[in-house]
Amino acid sequence: MLKRSKSISNTVLTSLYASGLAAVEFYNWTNNFKHWGYHYESNREWKDYLKYFKNKKKTRNLLYSLNRRKYIKINKTGDKVIISLTDKGKMAALKNSLLQTKKMSDKYTVVIFDIPETARLARVLFRKLLKEASFKKLQQSVWISNGDARDIMIKFIKEQKIDKWVNVFYATDLFKKLNI
């Protein structure tokens, strides 16, 4: 059985974000959950998610909760229900993806940025995301994680159009061992 509904909410947000689509028709998304999701059939938790979505009342309550908390936006067009992630939903999905990255023992993901004062809000939000995603600050604009987060960060940086100010790479040789 599923441990918490928060786990299901995170799965919904992350799979919608991973789909790369601006909006998804809910019927198609639930029928193709394997395609949009990031779990595998052999995973017991995966089977619990599928059972959960077969229960219409639970699914409706989950969507209502995500909509009320402004993680998703629901539009009804005729008999179709279209779901799209809000900016808040995208950030939650991204944070969840970053927290679930595989830990690396021999290298680190390093993020270096110099976002100008004219884009102060982007800089503040970017730092907040790094902090919430368990990155550690080495300097004001240098953050490091032992999670394999490079590809996820690059996707986000391009989406936010801050790629001219941010660099993400792997580091393998550090002068001193960090407690991350």
C-alpha positions in Angstrom: 0.0 0.0 0.0 1.1 3.6 -0.6 2.7 5.3 2.3 1.5 8.8 1.9 -0.5 10.9 -0.5 2.4 13.3 -0.7 4.3 10.5 -2.5 1.5 10.2 -5.1 1.4 14.0 -5.5 5.2 14.1 -6.1 4.8 11.3 -8.6 2.1 13.1 -10.5 4.0 16.4 -10.6 7.3 14.7 -11.6 5.7 12.6 -14.3 3.9 15.6 -15.8 7.1 17.6 -15.7 9.1 14.7 -17.2 6.6 14.4 -20.1 7.9 17.8 -21.4 4.4 18.8 -22.6 2.8 22.1 -21.7 -0.5 20.3 -21.0 -1.8 16.7 -20.9 -5.3 15.4 -21.4 -5.9 13.6 -18.1 -7.5 10.5 -19.6 -4.6 9.9 -22.0 -2.1 10.6 -19.2 -3.5 8.0 -16.8 -3.8 5.4 -19.5 -0.2 6.0 -20.5 1.1 6.4 -16.9 4.0 4.0 -17.7 5.1 6.3 -20.5 4.8 9.6 -18.5 5.9 8.1 -15.2 9.4 7.4 -14.0 8.7 4.1 -12.2 9.1 0.6 -13.7 6.5 -2.2 -13.8 8.6 -4.5 -11.6 8.4 -1.9 -8.8 5.8 -2.7 -6.2 5.1 0.9 -5.6 4.4 1.3 -9.4 1.5 -1.2 -9.2 0.1 0.7 -6.2 0.0 3.9 -8.2 -1.9 2.2 -11.0 -4.4 0.8 -8.5 -4.7 4.3 -7.0 -5.6 5.9 -10.3 -8.3 3.3 -11.0 -10.2 4.7 -8.0 -12.0 7.8 -9.6 -12.8 9.4 -6.2 -9.2 9.2 -5.0 -8.0 10.5 -8.3 -10.5 13.4 -8.3 -9.5 14.3 -4.7 -5.8 14.2 -5.6 -6.3 16.5 -8.6 -8.5 18.9 -6.5 -5.8 19.0 -3.8 -3.0 19.8 -6.4 -5.2 22.4 -8.1 -6.2 24.0 -4.7 -2.5 24.3 -3.7 -1.8 25.8 -7.2 0.5 23.0 -8.4 -1.6 22.3 -11.5 -4.2 24.0 -13.5 -7.3 22.1 -14.7 -9.2 23.1 -17.7 -12.3 21.3 -18.9 -13.1 21.4 -22.6 -16.2 19.5 -23.5 -15.7 16.0 -22.1 -11.9 16.3 -21.8 -9.9 17.3 -18.7 -6.7 19.1 -19.6 -4.0 19.3 -16.8 -1.0 21.7 -17.0 1.7 22.4 -14.4 1.9 25.9 -12.9 5.3 27.5 -12.2 4.9 26.3 -8.6 4.2 22.8 -9.8 7.2 22.8 -12.1 9.5 23.9 -9.3 8.1 21.2 -6.9 8.5 18.6 -9.6 12.1 19.8 -10.3 12.9 19.8 -6.6 11.5 16.2 -6.3 13.5 15.1 -9.3 16.7 16.6 -7.9 16.1 15.0 -4.5 15.7 11.6 -6.2 18.9 11.7 -8.2 21.3 8.8 -7.8 24.2 9.6 -5.4 27.7 9.5 -6.9 30.7 8.4 -4.9 33.5 9.6 -7.1 32.2 12.9 -8.6 30.1 15.9 -7.8 27.6 18.1 -9.8 28.9 21.7 -9.6 26.8 24.7 -10.4 28.5 28.1 -10.9 26.4 31.1 -11.7 26.7 34.9 -12.0 23.2 36.1 -12.6 23.1 40.0 -12.9 21.2 42.3 -10.6 18.7 43.0 -13.4 17.6 39.4 -13.0 17.6 39.4 -9.2 14.4 37.4 -8.9 15.8 34.6 -11.1 18.9 34.6 -8.9 17.0 34.4 -5.7 14.7 31.6 -6.9 17.6 29.7 -8.4 19.5 29.8 -5.0 16.3 28.7 -3.2 16.0 25.8 -5.6 19.6 24.7 -5.1 19.2 24.9 -1.3 15.9 22.9 -1.3 17.4 20.3 -3.6 20.2 19.6 -1.1 23.0 21.4 -2.9 25.7 22.8 -0.6 27.1 26.3 -0.9 30.9 26.5 -1.4 30.8 30.2 -2.2 28.0 32.6 -2.8 27.5 31.5 -6.4 29.2 28.1 -6.4 27.0 25.1 -5.3 27.8 21.4 -5.2 26.0 18.1 -4.8 26.9 14.5 -4.9 23.7 13.7 -6.7 23.8 13.1 -10.5 21.8 16.3 -11.2 23.6 17.7 -14.2 21.0 16.9 -16.9 18.1 17.9 -14.8 19.7 21.3 -14.0 20.7 21.9 -17.6 17.0 21.3 -18.7 15.8 23.7 -16.0 18.4 26.4 -16.8 17.5 26.3 -20.5 13.7 26.5 -19.7 14.3 29.6 -17.5 16.6 31.2 -20.1 19.4 31.8 -17.6 21.9 29.6 -19.5 24.2 32.5 -20.4 24.8 33.1 -16.7 25.0 29.5 -15.3 27.5 26.7 -15.8 26.9 23.1 -14.7 29.5 20.4 -14.8 30.9 17.3 -13.0 34.0 17.6 -10.7 36.0 14.5 -9.9 39.0 15.9 -8.1 38.5 18.1 -5.1 41.3 19.5 -2.9 39.6 18.3 0.3 36.8 15.8 0.9 33.5 17.5 1.4 30.8 16.3 3.9 27.9 16.1 1.5 
